[in-house]
Structure formats: C-alpha cells, structure tokens
Amino acid sequence: MQRNRLKQLLEQLEEVLAELKVEVYSDVDKYRDEDGYYVGEDDDDGYPD
C-alpha cells in the first residue's frame, strides 16, 4: 500500500476509536455506583475504596 493511503486509514481508524470511547464512557451509570465512586476491578489509584 502507499504510505499516504496508510496515513488516511490510520486517521480514520483513530476517529472511529475516539467515537467508540465517547459511546462507552458517556454512560456513567455503567461504571459508577450510587455514591459516584468508580466500580471496577482495575482501580489502582492508591486510595482504599
């Protein structure tokens, strides 16, 4: 493939990935409990939960 075409594809892929992240992270109720704290197993912020 041509380098310019690869760059275009990469830019499009990054745009799609950004849109996916917005969709996933915009639903706050899916990863916060009723007190507003993050609910997840990979919480490594150094503070006890």
Contacts in CASP RR format, 6 or more apart in sequence:
PFRMAT RR
TARGET T0000
AUTHOR 0000-0000-0000
METHOD contacts of the structure
MODEL  1
MQRNRLKQLLEQLEEVLAELKVEVYSDVDKYRDEDGYYVGEDDDDGYPD
25 31 0 8 1.000
31 38 0 8 1.000
31 39 0 8 1.000
31 40 0 8 1.000
32 38 0 8 1.000
32 39 0 8 1.000
33 39 0 8 1.000
37 49 0 8 1.000
43 49 0 8 1.000
END
